[in-house]
Amino acid sequence: CLDRMGSEVTILNPDPIEARYSYLSEHATFRAWEGEALPAHDVVVFLDFNEITRCGRLGEAFADANSKKLVIDHHISVDKPWWDEAFVDVRASATGLLIHRIHEVIGLDIDLPAALGIFTSIVSDTGWFKYSNTDAQTPRIASELVETGVEPPKMYQAIEQRKKLNHPELTGRVLARTKFFADDRMALVTQPWSEDAVGYDSDDVLDCVRSVARVEVVLFVRELSDKTCKLSARSKEWYDVQRLTRRFGGGGHARAAGASFESSLKETCADLVEAVEGDFAVRDGGAA
């Protein structure tokens, strides 16, 4: 959008783009920051997050830069605003929908490169339209993008069907460690650190466990190489995982959120089980 309006644009990320999104790089140049001086710029646009710490060291460089900061996002924020301007709608199913609105307001048609990016955002955040955040607007806009030239089967294959050879075996081992709590309404899945788990996509595990009829919330805790832990949390109907992860310095959405922990796998799991079981106890007791 900015490029077509005549701006000089650099797409800079803290990490290299994942292989499954390589089709996006056919239309735009993505670069991973390696500590070099930032390119000369007037404005930094932060997409799909509202905490500058999510950029790691790159975020520190942006914070020190004398440039305007613009956030475009749909996540809940409880931190003090650090940006100059923000376009945020927590009701939007995906940040891509906000980019679609910007095109409409400017009066710019959606070309194929933009359509691919917006469609990627939509299907990533709605789980290919199966999550509860999928409203009437979401598939309607997706349909417009298909008319522009987006090919959903081709994109699904690129994003979802490029797993490593060990993925089925690893998924089986992870699922075998599933434990249930809170009268089987909470499921905890753990993954100790191992080299073959690098880059593992947890969505298959989360979706499988969440398909159990009685389960309301699923917590997937992965141990990282430095013995810290990363949480991916999902829920079905009423449990707010965003509120849960906020207690531990994380965030996200009501039905999908995450957090990082500076503690061992055992300690992290114990803290999470205690917190969720406490929430269920409050609900069972009839408290508001």
CORBEL-V269709 format. One record per run of one state. SS is the DSSP state (a for helix, b for strand, c for the rest). FROM is the first residue (numbers start at 1). TO is the last residue. If there is no record, write none. Layout:
SS:FROM:TO, SS:FROM:TO
This chain:
c:1:10, b:11:13, c:14:18, a:19:26, c:27:29, b:30:32, c:33:42, b:43:47, c:48:51, a:52:55, c:56:56, a:57:64, c:65:67, b:68:73, c:74:84, b:85:88, c:89:94, a:95:106, c:107:111, a:112:126, c:127:135, a:136:148, c:149:151, a:152:160, c:161:166, a:167:176, c:177:178, b:179:181, c:182:185, b:186:191, c:192:194, a:195:197, c:198:202, a:203:210, c:211:216, b:217:223, c:224:228, b:229:235, c:236:240, a:241:246, c:247:250, b:251:252, c:253:255, b:256:261, c:262:264, a:265:284, c:285:288
